[in-house]
Amino acid sequence: MKDLSLTQKFFICTVNEKGNFSSYDQVPVACLIAAGVLEMYMGKCITIERKRLSITEKLPESMRYLKSLYDMIEQETANRGKPVKAEKIVEKYTGAFTDKKLRELTDSLVQSMDEDTRSLEKMGKGKYRPKRELLFDVADNLRTELLRNDLPSKDAIVFADLLDRAGHLKEYLSKYEMKELKKRLHEIRKNKEESAVKKTIRQIDELVDTLVSAGSVFSDV
């Protein structure tokens, strides 16, 4: 299987059977936006300072599926003349009357996956769901990464955290594996020798808290 990005994998594991995100629960949508923001942050395309976002580098071709999100951050920053609050970006997706912006992002995600690895089924105009083989591959790789003996990658930690917040991690890990994962993350936070990872986890926690809170405001409305 081709290496997939954080945002691509999150989409694969959270889109529903109809190829949609539920309009009644906007938290998974907020987490999808968080995945895109964090992917660009880890790629040094944007900065995150005091929960505000700003552009630092041109979006690479390898992340072209995030262009609509990148352009929105760039436009909102330009309109304000200063870094934009992270929650304002989420509200553009979760608080809108239509899903046009979300569909633009998810269409780009689908198109970014090569034909030989995409394994997506079309469910209607602009709607796709992953085939079971692709979904199982992504889930198996995450499980292996999280529960191996050495330190999981930052990408795996972020992916698991976002799935957990979106309410989907329990679909891919057993109760025992969930318990072991939480124990592992607790150990990482306490280990002085893993300060770089701890810093990353803290930044992620703070940002995702902000983004998910913005998304939850529009759930069950």
Disulfide bonds with the S-S distance in Angstrom:
none
